Amino acid sequence: MKFICDTERCIDCNGCVTACKSENETPWGVNRRRVVTIDDGVPGEHSISVACMHCTDAPCLAVCPVDCIYHTEDGIVLHDKDQCIGCGYCSYACPFGAPQFPASGLFNHRGKMDKCTFCAGGPEPDQSAEEFKKYGRNRISEGKLPACAEQCGTKALLGGDADIIADIYKQRVETRGYGPQLWGWDIAYGGAKRGGEIKTRGDGARDNQLLDQSQNHHRKLPT
C-alpha cells in the first residue's frame, strides 16, 4: 500500500489534513498529514500532501531500538505504542517528518510517537475503543480507502495498492504529454512489471476504473 500526491492537481485546500484529523481524532498539536507548498505565492507554485509514505525499506523501522515499528502483510508501516519509549530516533531518520510526538504531562515531556497508519488501526485485530484512541479508525478492515485519499476533491492524493495507483499516475503523466524523458521514469516504469503501455481513455475514466480495483482489493483483505 502506498500514497502518491499529484502536484499538478493539489490545490492546497488541506481537505486531506482535515479528513485525517476528523476521522482519527488525533490529539491537539498532532497532524499526521500536512500540505507543503513550494515557492508559495510565486507563479508556478506547487503543493504536495505529505505524511508517512509507508516505505518498503523504512528508515524509521531500521533505527527503532525497541522494534515497535513493523510492516503489515500489505506493506503498511505501523507501530506499537505499548512498546514505544518515545526516544525520537524515528523522527530523526524519517525524511518526510512523519513521526509526531504529542506533549505529555504538565511539563510538556515528549509522549509516545504518533503517525499516519494508512487508516489501518493498530496491532490489535479488533477495533476496540482503546485501540481507536491510540491509533484511530481501521478503515482498511472495512474495505475502504484512507480517509485523506477518499476525501481529496481533486483526486490529487491517491492511496491504495502500489501497482494500481502507479498505473493511475503513469496514465496521467502520459495524458499530459510527458513520459520517458522525465527524470526517474526508467526506475519507476522501466522494469518488465511496469513497462507496459497504458491506453488513455481520459483522465477521469481511467482513474475511477483503477480506484474501483483498489477498493475491491481492500474488500478482500481479512477483517
N, C-alpha and C positions, 0 to 999 in steps of 0.2 A: 504494500500500500504506500502510495506517495502523494505528495502535493505538487502542483505546478501552478504558478501565477503568471498569467499572460499580461505583461506590462503594457501592451498595446490596448488592452481593454480595461485595465484597472483605472477607476476614476477617483480614487482616494475618498470614497464615501464612508469608509470604516464600518460598513454593514457587517463584514465578517467579524470584526472585533466585537461589535455589539451582540451578534448572534452567539459567539462563543461565551461571552460573559453571561448572557441571559440563560443559555442552555445549561451551563455547568455551575452557575452560581459561585464563581471563584471569589476568593477573599478580596477585600478592598486593597488596592495597590498592586494586584497581580493581574497582568494581561497576558494570557497565553498566546495571543496573536496581536500584531501591531502592523500598521501600514507605514512604510518608509517612502518618502518622496525625494528623488534625486533631482538636483537643480530646481528646487521649488521656486515657482514664480517666474522661471525663465522659459521662453518658448521651446517646446520640445521636451519639457519635463516628463518624467516617468515615475509612476508609483508602483510599489510591489508589496504584497501582503506577505509577512514573514512570521513564521512560527517554527516549531520543531519540524525538520524535514524528514524525520524517521529514516536516517541514513542507514544504508546497508552495512557500512563499516563505521559505526557510530563512535566518534572520539570520546563522547561522554561515558559510554559503556566501558571503554578501554581504561579510563583513568579512575573510575569509581573504586575506592578502596574496600568497600563492603559488598560489592556486587549486587547493588539494589536495582540496577538498570539492566533490562533484558529485552530480547526480541520475542514477539509472539510468532506463531506459525505463519502469519500473514505479513511478517516483516515490520510490524508496528513496534516502535520503541516505547516501552513502558517502564515504570519504576515502582518499587515497593516502598511506600512511605514508612512502613513499620521498621524497615532496615536502614533507611536513610539517617545519616548522622549530621547532615547539614554542613559538611565540610566546605562545599563550594567548588570542588575540583571540576565538576561537570560544567559549571558556568565559565570557568577559565578555558576549558577545552572546546566548548561549542562555538563554531564560527558564526552562528546565527543568533546568539544571545537568547536561546530558547529557555534555559533553566531560570526559574524565578524563585526568589526566596522571600516569602512574606515575613514581616516583622512579628516576633513572638515575645510577649511579655511587656511589662511596663517600661523596660529599658531598651526596647527595640532590638533585642537579641535576634539573630537570624534564625528563622524557623526551618522546617524541612522543605526540600526542593519541590516545586510545582512546575508543571509544563503541560503542553498540548499532549493529549492522549489519543488523538485521531478519533475522539468520541468513542473510544473502546473501553472506557472504565478503567478498572484496576485489576489486580491479580485474582480477586475472588470471582468465582463463576456466576454468582447471583448478584443482582442489582439491589443490594441491601441499602437501607438508609445510611448506614455508616460508610459504606463504600462510596455512595454518591457524594457524601460530604467530603471525602478525601480526594476523589478523582473526577467527579462529575458523571454525566449520564453515559450509559453504554448504548449508543445508537447502532453500533455495528451489529450487536447481537439481535437488534430489531430489524435488520435488513435495510438500514438507512445509511445515507452518506453523512460525513461530518457536517455539523450544523453550519459552519462557516462557508463550506463549498455549496451547500444546498441553498443558502440564503443569498449568495452572491448574485446581484441583479444583472450584471453584465456577463456572467459566466467567465470572468477573468480567473477566478480561483477554482481549480479543478482538484478533486480529491477522489481517490479510488485505486483500482488495480493499476499498477505502474504501466503495463503494456497498453492498456486501454486509453489512459489519459495521455500517454506519449503519442498514440495514434491521433488523438484529437488535436494536440498541439502541432504535430507534423503536418496535418492537413491544413490547419490554419495558416502556417508559415508558407506552405506551397500556394495556397489561395492568394496570399499577399504578394506573390511573385518572387519569394526568396526560396532558398533551398541549399544545395550542396556548397555554395560559396560562403555560407555562414560559418563562423568560427565554431569548431566543436561538432559540426554536423556528422563527420565520419565517426566520431566517438559515440555519438548518440544513436545514429541510424545506419552506420556502415556495415554492421555485422549481418550475418545471414538471417538472424531472428527479426531484425528491424529494418532490413534492406528493401523490402517490397514497396512498390508504388501504391499510393492510395488514390483511388479515383474520387475527384472532388465532386460533391453534389450540392455545393452551397454550404456555407459555414454552419448555419443553424441546424440543418437537417442531419448532417454528419455528427455534429456534437450531440444532438438528442439521441440518435441511434446508439452511439457508443456509451453515453451516460446511462442509458437503459441497461446496456450489457453490464456495466459496472454495478448498478443497483441489483441486478439479478445475481451477480456474484456474491454480493453481501447477503442476499436472502438465503444462499446456500450454505453460509457459514453456520457451524454448530452453535446452538444457543446455550 
